[in-house]
Amino acid sequence: MSDRERIDAGDAPPSSAGEAHVGVDVGGTFTDVALHAGDALVTAKVPSTADQSVGVVEGIEAACERAGIDPRTIDAFTHAMTVSTNALLEGDGARTALVTTEGFRDVLELGRQDRPALYDLDAEKPAPLVPRRRRFTVAERATPDGIEARVADADVRALADDIRATDAESVAVSLLHAYRHLENERRVAAVLREELDVPVSASHEVLAEFREYERTATTAADAYVTPAIDAYLGRLTERAVERGVPNPRVMQSNGGIASASSAREHAVTTALSGPAAGVVGAAATASDAVDAAGLVTFDMGGTSSDVSLVRDGDAERTTDADIAGHPIGTPMVDVTTVGAGGGSVAWVDDGGALRVGPRSAGADPGPACYGHGGTEPTVTDANVVLGYIGADAALGGDLDLDAAAACDALERLADDAGLGSAREAARGVYRVANANMTRAVRRVTVERGHDPRAFALVAFGGAGPMHAAALAADLDVDAVVVPRASGVLSAYGLLAADERHDAARTHRTALADADADAVRAAYAELRESVLADVDDPEAARLTYAADCRYAGQSFEQTVSVHDFDPEAVARRFHDAHERAHGYRLDDPVELVTLRASATVERPTPTAAYDAAGDAVTGSREAVFDGAVRETTVYDRERLAPGTSLAGPAVLDGRESTVVVPPAWDGAVRPDGTVVLERGARE
């Protein structure tokens, strides 16, 4: 059986509740695993590997060993990966060719003609994913009203010869107005698929929406990452099959899972696979933990920190995002990322200022305290020096720390920064990293019209719970939620995620003049499109939406649609616009894009939590606000439900550490979630 056959053969629906289900999320430093079997939840964390599939299988085996089960008894395997993200960030995706309409060869180069930094004369835009020598044109013409000049097959076959001569590994096809009239683009893609033995991405299949640059850029990104995704899923499937583990199902950027074959066909939908899983996990575990207007999710891993919003129990989504400066127009969980993680390297700039990130020490050699040969000071090293991570801690359960190496690294940083000691340098690193992350939280709250004080902060990732209370204090947020599986919450989110598929089509018209029958017919086609991707169409819940705007605006607001009624849609748009922007107008409303989603819900896994016994393991010195405090240390896995905590305290866990500063209290919920509240002793 070939790799592709193995993938397709494994596209069965996930297991039902009560069976063994494993979720694996790959991060820049660690690979996280959550295994739910019966009423037990077992977690594991192993170092990420250069070939991510190796670390994934090692993580599954580690979790199964802890759970005392054979990997062959696993019924379902759900996976979040960084293959697409890494290809875009590191610029090592496939050699991609682009075919577009004659006269529009340079649309990727021209972009929107905006500048990354308005006043920086040295700022440069990222290079297009497709260089000019691999950008080709074909004689054809479509307008918003129809096809004016049809494409000739002979021209496309000649074009295939030219593409073949470039050794292209994939092809993107994005013709003018193919979002509305796709006949020419469909024919070009069909002929190229006949002539070339490489993947071909067509814009009407990837993003059937107007705005030529964003549509072309998204299609190019899909072609750019498809070979890497295909090869990776092949390797992973082969390793899973060898161990009797089911073929993986994959987390998409929209927060829903899909079959491996669907991920291979729509590779760009996995661009934010891992961060999306974390937000889903936060929504599943923390929505009922506190009384708040919503949740700010804060995922701090080894390489970066991701921040997002959850409102009404659902993650905020966007279709206006970019990765490494490349627009991605497919629906995705709205995540803001900053280069501040546990492995982020601290350094001193030319002006003598202390900086943190975005460069990371990664997993190998990693922070100095890992004892793998790393010598550069990182955020993790600072947490060791500050006493938040104990010298006897075993990160990930089996990584012994070298506290002396961490102290040496911070001593060298102190010398470079003109600070008096390693402890002072560590405090500076901690504060600078927190400032970077605080700005990210403000971007998803204050800058979008939300008051962060009305939200609770959900902290997860290997380093998130160490920094969460300090961030909350800076933001004047009173509650922090730390889920039981906080160290591997993205992996847990994979167990809780629903299957979800999205489709969209631009349908521009004045809303008052919209032909209701034509709109309903377009929705019917979108419905058929999303149901074709669902494993069990009869179990799918269908939802519809529309992007609308005031006449003359250059941005849209998405509103829900039931049975299409122009007046009802207009009312919803006015209300949504006022909530988002603080005002409404009497101007005409335009209908722009129609959207449909199919969701198959899965039950959130429940696991017994019956910790008991004396959780206090001792105390150690830790630094808070520049002062050294004797701090109680707890074994988090032995904290019984109902336990009350008073800061300063540190809760040691296998995959993450929770820091409870002075003036904060904590309580353990029945499911093992820890809720921290501020202000009791301020």
Secondary structure as the mmCIF struct_conf table of DSSP 4:
data_model
#
loop_
_struct_conf.conf_type_id
_struct_conf.id
_struct_conf.beg_label_comp_id
_struct_conf.beg_label_asym_id
_struct_conf.beg_label_seq_id
_struct_conf.end_label_comp_id
_struct_conf.end_label_asym_id
_struct_conf.end_label_seq_id
HELX_RH_AL_P HELX_RH_AL_P1 ASP A 3 ALA A 9
TURN_TY1_P TURN_TY1_P1 GLY A 10 GLY A 10
HELX_LH_PP_P HELX_LH_PP_P1 ALA A 12 SER A 16
TURN_TY1_P TURN_TY1_P2 ALA A 17 GLY A 18
BEND BEND1 GLU A 19 GLU A 19
STRN STRN1 HIS A 21 VAL A 26
BEND BEND2 GLY A 28 THR A 29
STRN STRN2 PHE A 30 ALA A 37
TURN_TY1_P TURN_TY1_P3 GLY A 38 ASP A 39
STRN STRN3 ALA A 40 PRO A 47
BEND BEND3 ALA A 50 ASP A 51
HELX_RH_AL_P HELX_RH_AL_P2 GLN A 52 ALA A 67
TURN_TY1_P TURN_TY1_P4 GLY A 68 GLY A 68
HELX_RH_3T_P HELX_RH_3T_P1 PRO A 71 THR A 73
STRN STRN4 ALA A 76 ALA A 80
HELX_RH_AL_P HELX_RH_AL_P3 VAL A 83 GLU A 90
TURN_TY1_P TURN_TY1_P5 GLY A 91 GLY A 91
BEND BEND4 GLY A 93 GLY A 93
STRN STRN5 THR A 96 THR A 101
TURN_TY1_P TURN_TY1_P6 GLU A 102 GLY A 103
TURN_TY1_P TURN_TY1_P7 ARG A 105 ASP A 106
HELX_RH_AL_P HELX_RH_AL_P4 VAL A 107 LEU A 110
TURN_TY1_P TURN_TY1_P8 GLY A 111 ARG A 112
BEND BEND5 PRO A 116 ALA A 117
TURN_TY1_P TURN_TY1_P9 LEU A 118 TYR A 119
TURN_TY1_P TURN_TY1_P10 LEU A 121 ASP A 122
HELX_LH_PP_P HELX_LH_PP_P2 LYS A 125 PRO A 128
BEND BEND6 LEU A 129 VAL A 130
HELX_RH_3T_P HELX_RH_3T_P2 ARG A 132 ARG A 134
STRN STRN6 ARG A 135 VAL A 138
STRN STRN7 ARG A 141 THR A 143
TURN_TY1_P TURN_TY1_P11 PRO A 144 ASP A 145
STRN STRN8 GLY A 146 ALA A 149
HELX_LH_PP_P HELX_LH_PP_P3 ARG A 150 ALA A 152
HELX_RH_AL_P HELX_RH_AL_P5 ASP A 153 ALA A 165
TURN_TY1_P TURN_TY1_P12 THR A 166 ASP A 167
BEND BEND7 GLU A 169 GLU A 169
STRN STRN9 SER A 170 SER A 174
TURN_TY1_P TURN_TY1_P13 LEU A 176 ARG A 180
HELX_RH_AL_P HELX_RH_AL_P6 GLU A 183 GLU A 195
BEND BEND8 ASP A 197 VAL A 198
STRN STRN10 VAL A 200 ALA A 202
HELX_RH_AL_P HELX_RH_AL_P7 SER A 203 VAL A 206
BEND BEND9 PHE A 210 PHE A 210
HELX_RH_AL_P HELX_RH_AL_P8 GLU A 212 GLU A 242
TURN_TY1_P TURN_TY1_P14 ARG A 243 GLY A 244
HELX_LH_PP_P HELX_LH_PP_P4 VAL A 245 PRO A 248
STRN STRN11 ARG A 249 MET A 251
TURN_TY1_P TURN_TY1_P15 SER A 253 ASN A 254
BEND BEND10 GLY A 255 GLY A 255
STRN STRN12 ILE A 257 SER A 259
HELX_RH_AL_P HELX_RH_AL_P9 ALA A 260 GLU A 265
TURN_TY1_P TURN_TY1_P16 HIS A 266 HIS A 266
HELX_RH_3T_P HELX_RH_3T_P3 ALA A 267 THR A 270
TURN_TY1_P TURN_TY1_P17 ALA A 271 LEU A 272
HELX_RH_AL_P HELX_RH_AL_P10 SER A 273 ALA A 286
TURN_TY1_P TURN_TY1_P18 SER A 287 ALA A 289
BEND BEND11 VAL A 290 VAL A 290
BEND BEND12 ALA A 292 ALA A 293
STRN STRN13 GLY A 294 MET A 300
BEND BEND13 GLY A 302 THR A 303
STRN STRN14 SER A 305 ARG A 311
TURN_TY1_P TURN_TY1_P19 ASP A 312 GLY A 313
STRN STRN15 ASP A 314 ALA A 315
STRN STRN16 ARG A 317 THR A 318
BEND BEND14 THR A 319 THR A 319
STRN STRN17 ALA A 321 ILE A 323
TURN_TY1_P TURN_TY1_P20 ALA A 324 GLY A 325
STRN STRN18 HIS A 326 ILE A 328
BEND BEND15 THR A 330 THR A 330
STRN STRN19 MET A 332 VAL A 333
STRN STRN20 THR A 336 VAL A 338
BEND BEND16 GLY A 339 GLY A 339
TURN_TY1_P TURN_TY1_P21 GLY A 342 GLY A 343
STRN STRN21 SER A 344 VAL A 348
TURN_TY1_P TURN_TY1_P22 ASP A 350 GLY A 351
BEND BEND17 GLY A 352 GLY A 352
STRN STRN22 LEU A 354 SER A 360
TURN_TY1_P TURN_TY1_P23 GLY A 362 PRO A 365
BEND BEND18 PRO A 367 PRO A 367
HELX_RH_3T_P HELX_RH_3T_P4 ALA A 368 TYR A 370
BEND BEND19 HIS A 372 GLY A 373
BEND BEND20 GLU A 376 GLU A 376
STRN STRN23 THR A 378 THR A 378
HELX_RH_AL_P HELX_RH_AL_P11 VAL A 379 VAL A 385
TURN_TY1_P TURN_TY1_P24 LEU A 386 GLY A 387
BEND BEND21 TYR A 388 ILE A 389
TURN_TY1_P TURN_TY1_P25 ALA A 391 ASP A 392
STRN STRN24 ALA A 394 LEU A 395
TURN_TY1_P TURN_TY1_P26 GLY A 396 ASP A 398
STRN STRN25 LEU A 399 ASP A 400
HELX_RH_AL_P HELX_RH_AL_P12 ALA A 403 ALA A 417
TURN_TY1_P TURN_TY1_P27 GLY A 418 GLY A 418
BEND BEND22 GLY A 420 SER A 421
HELX_RH_AL_P HELX_RH_AL_P13 ALA A 422 VAL A 444
TURN_TY1_P TURN_TY1_P28 THR A 445 THR A 445
HELX_RH_3T_P HELX_RH_3T_P5 VAL A 446 ARG A 448
TURN_TY1_P TURN_TY1_P29 GLY A 449 GLY A 449
HELX_RH_3T_P HELX_RH_3T_P6 PRO A 452 ALA A 454
STRN STRN26 PHE A 455 PHE A 460
BEND BEND23 GLY A 461 ALA A 463
HELX_RH_AL_P HELX_RH_AL_P14 GLY A 464 LEU A 475
TURN_TY1_P TURN_TY1_P30 ASP A 476 ASP A 476
STRN STRN27 ALA A 479 VAL A 482
TURN_TY1_P TURN_TY1_P31 ARG A 484 ALA A 485
HELX_RH_3T_P HELX_RH_3T_P7 SER A 486 VAL A 488
HELX_RH_AL_P HELX_RH_AL_P15 LEU A 489 ALA A 496
HELX_LH_PP_P HELX_LH_PP_P5 ALA A 497 ASP A 498
STRN STRN28 GLU A 499 ALA A 510
HELX_RH_3T_P HELX_RH_3T_P8 LEU A 511 ASP A 513
HELX_RH_AL_P HELX_RH_AL_P16 ALA A 516 ASP A 533
BEND BEND24 ASP A 535 ASP A 535
HELX_RH_3T_P HELX_RH_3T_P9 PRO A 537 ALA A 539
HELX_LH_PP_P HELX_LH_PP_P6 ALA A 540 ALA A 540
STRN STRN29 ARG A 541 TYR A 550
TURN_TY1_P TURN_TY1_P32 ALA A 551 GLY A 552
BEND BEND25 SER A 554 PHE A 555
STRN STRN30 GLN A 557 VAL A 561
BEND BEND26 HIS A 562 ASP A 563
HELX_RH_AL_P HELX_RH_AL_P17 PRO A 566 HIS A 581
BEND BEND27 GLY A 582 GLY A 582
BEND BEND28 ASP A 587 ASP A 587
STRN STRN31 VAL A 589 VAL A 600
HELX_LH_PP_P HELX_LH_PP_P7 PRO A 603 PRO A 605
BEND BEND29 GLY A 613 GLY A 613
STRN STRN32 VAL A 616 PHE A 624
TURN_TY1_P TURN_TY1_P33 ASP A 625 GLY A 626
STRN STRN33 ALA A 627 ASP A 635
HELX_RH_3T_P HELX_RH_3T_P10 ARG A 636 ARG A 638
TURN_TY1_P TURN_TY1_P34 PRO A 641 GLY A 642
STRN STRN34 SER A 644 ALA A 646
BEND BEND30 GLY A 647 PRO A 648
STRN STRN35 ALA A 649 ASP A 652
BEND BEND31 ARG A 654 GLU A 655
STRN STRN36 THR A 657 VAL A 660
TURN_TY1_P TURN_TY1_P35 PRO A 662 ALA A 663
STRN STRN37 TRP A 664 VAL A 668
TURN_TY1_P TURN_TY1_P36 PRO A 670 ASP A 671
BEND BEND32 GLY A 672 GLY A 672
STRN STRN38 VAL A 674 ARG A 678
TURN_TY1_P TURN_TY1_P37 ALA A 680 ARG A 681
#
